[in-house]
Amino acid sequence: MDLGSLVGRGKRADVHAYGDGRVLKLFVDGTDSGEAAGEAEATKVVHDLGLPAPACFGTVTVGARPGIVFERVDGPTMLADFLARPWRTLAVARQMAELHAVIHGAVISDRYPSQREAVRRKILAAGRLDENLRDAALKALAALPDGDRVCHGDFHPGNVILGPRGPVVIDWQDAKRGNPAADIARTVLLARHAPLHFPPGPHRVVLTLLTRLLVTGYLRYYSRLRPLRLSDVRAWLPVLAAARLREGLEVEETALLRLAGLLAGRDPTCRPE
């Protein structure tokens, strides 16, 4: 199979043009075909619900690499737009909130994978957690309320394409049935630690300040659209920090361990803003 031009590149996959109006998300060597199949199915489900997801046309295999064929959506990511036009930070925050509220407005069948179970598996597999902290994280998770809403699981500006017909959310591989407060907490966690991935210096300082403004605006705008208690978001943050340690992000490890450590004694000063 001749691949089309490279459209995008990520840690887990390359995206190539694939005929008229389509792209092929081609995963790196060694990726299990079940991972591609799971993402394809999740995307089809949310697209059929009318959510802002690309149409999915099934899976293919190129050599030993699994891939997914999607509708092509041309445009910059919301992240690229945010970095290019930082004066629009609050406008981006509003758009994020509106998109996430639309996603959380969709009720999903209990046959859809469970958010709670996915978080539990990550906590169990997080090697940097000692036994006491792992037990505390699992206990805290069990006490948090479940839900029946579509949750993206990795919602951030880099996973939103600003297409010609409006924003489209991509990368639904972590989508689950669960509690919107947990999904929001995951977004807050990702945003809070995003500046750690930039080299130290003035650029990181500016990005940190802009990100705080983005998160504050996002939470404020979301709360105008759907019921939201910040206390619920705060309760999920250390649990999700423990789960994120499974992802092996060394640059975030210290911050994640510090946040997860609050499970040993809830700190009321830990805020999502």
N, C-alpha and C positions, 0 to 999 in steps of 0.2 A: 504494500500500500504506500503510495506517495503522499507524504504529508505536505499540507499547505504551509504558507508562511507562518512564522512564529508570531502569535498575537500577544502572549503574555507568559510569564514564568514565575513560579512559586517554589516553595521548598518541597512540596509533595508532587507537583505536576507541572507540565508545560501545556500551554493552550495553543493550538494550531488552527488556522483556517481549514474548513472542511466542506468544500462545496459552497453552493449558493445559500447564504443566509445562515450558515451553521458553523460551529467550532467544535474541535475535538479536545477535550481535557484528557491528556495522556499522562498517566501516573508514572512515577519513577520506577526503575527496575526493582523487583522484589516486593512490590505492592501486591497484596492479596486481591484476587479478582472479586472476592466478596465485599471488599471495601468499596470498589467502584459500583457494584450492583446495589449496595445499600444506599449510597449517595444518589444514584439514579432513581431508585424507588422513592426515597424521601422527597426528592425534587418533584417527581411526578405527582405525588400526593398533595403537596402544598400548592403546586400550580393548578391542579384540578379544583382546589378549594377557592381559587380566585386570588391567591396571594401574589405579591409582586416577585415572582420567581420566573426564571427562564423556562421555556418549554424544553422538555427532555425527550430525546429520540432513541434512547436505549444505549447499550454498551457495545463496545468492539474490543478486539485485541490486536495490537500491533507488535509482532514479535512475541516477547513474553510480557509486554506491558499492557495492562488493562486500561481502557479509556471509556469516556462517556461523551456522547454527541449531544450538544446543546444548541438551542437557538442562539444566534450571534447577536449580541447587544453591543453596539459601538458607543463609546463615550468614555470620559475619564471616570476614575473611581471618586467617590466622595472624599476619600483621604487626599488624593492628588489635588482636588479642588480646594480643600481646606488648607493644605500647605501652600498652594499658589496664591490664595486670596484670604489670608488670615483675618482680615477685617470683617469677613463674613462668618465669623465663628458662631455667633448666636443664630444666624440663619441656618447654618449646618446643624446646630443643636436642635432647632425646631424640626427640621426635616428628618433627622434621626428619630426623634420622639414620635413623629407622625407615622413613620414606617413601622416602628416597633409596636406602636399601639394597634395598627392594622393587623399585624401578625398575631398579637395576643388576643385579638377579637375573635379568632377562629378556634372553635372547639374541635377536638380531635378524638377519635375512637380510642378506647382503652386497649385496642390491639396495636396501637402505635407504641414504639419503644419508650420506656419510662426514663424520665430525667433523673429521678432519685436513684434508680438502679445504675445508671451510667456514672453518676457522681460517686456512688458507693464503690464501684469497680476501680475508678481512678484512685480513690483514697487508699484502697487495699494494695494497689500497685505502686504507690508513691514511695520509692525507696528511701527518700530523705526524711521521712516521718519516723520518729521513734515510736515504740509500742504505746506509750502513754498518750502521746498526741494523736496517734491514729485512732485509738479507742475513743478519745474525746471528740474527734471529728465525726466518727461514725455515730456516736451517741447524739451529738448535736444535729446531725443530718436526720436521724430518725424522729427527732422532735419537731422538725420543720414541716409546715403544711404542704401537701401534694397539690396537684392541679390537673386540669383537663384541657389546657390551652396549648396551641402550637408554640413551641419555644425554639428559636433558631440555634442557640447554643454557642454561637461564635459571632454575634452581631457587633460589628464595628465598621467605621467608615471605609476601610479597605475592602470590605465585602459588599459594597453597594456601588453599582455602576450607574452613572447618570446618563441614561440612554435618551434617545430622541423622543420617546413616548413617555418618559418619566423614569424615576429610579427603579432599578431592579436589584433584588438581593440575591447573591450567589453563595456558593459553598454551604449547602444544606446538609453536609455529612453528619453534623452533630445535632441535627434537629430531633427534638423529643417532645413527648406529651408531659406537661408539668406546670410549674408555678411561674407566672410571669415575673414575680419578684426575684426569683433565682436567675432568670434570664437577664434581667436588668442588672443584677449584681455582677454577673459575668461580664457584661459590657463595661461596667464601672471599673472592674478589676483590670481588664485589658487596657482601658484608657489610662488608668492611673499609672500603670507600669510601662506604657509605651515609650516615654522619654528615656527610660533606662537603656533602650536599644540604640540610642544615639551617643556619639562620643562626647565626653565632658566638654563644657565650654559654654559660651553665650547662647549658642543655638539651642542647647538642651534647656537652659534656663528659660528662654522665651517659649519653647515648645511646652515646657511644664506649666507655665502660667496660662498659655492658651488652652491646654488640655483641661486644666481645672475649670476654666470658664466654660468650655464645651460641656463637661460633665454636669456642672451646676445648671446650665441652661437646659440640657437634655432632660434632667430629672424634673425641673420646674415645668417644662412644656408637657412632658408625659403625664404628670399629675393633673393637668388640666383636661386631659383626654380620657384617662382611665383611672379608676381608684388606685392609689399607691400610698403606702405608708413607708417612710424612710426607715423606720425601725425594722420592717421586714427585710428590706434590702441589706441593712447592716447585719442582721442575723445570718444571712447567707454568705457574706463576704469571707469570713475566716474559713468556713467550710469549703468554699470554692477555691480559696487559696491553697488549702491542703490538697485538693484534687488537682490543681494546676501543677503542683510539684511533680506529678507524673509525667509532665511534658518535657522535662529535662532542660529547662531554660536557665542556664547557669547565671546569666546576668540578672535574672529576677529572683534567684533562689533566696538570698538574704531577706529581701522584702516579703516574699511569700511565707517564709518560715516565721518572720516576725508577726505577720498578720494571722497566720494559722495558730500561732502560740497564744493568741488571745482566748482561744478555747479553754485554756486552763483557768481563766478568770475573766469573764466578759468585761471589756473596757468600754465604758460609755462614751469615751472620747473618739472612738473609731467611727468615723463618718464617711459616707460615700462621696461627699463632695471633694 
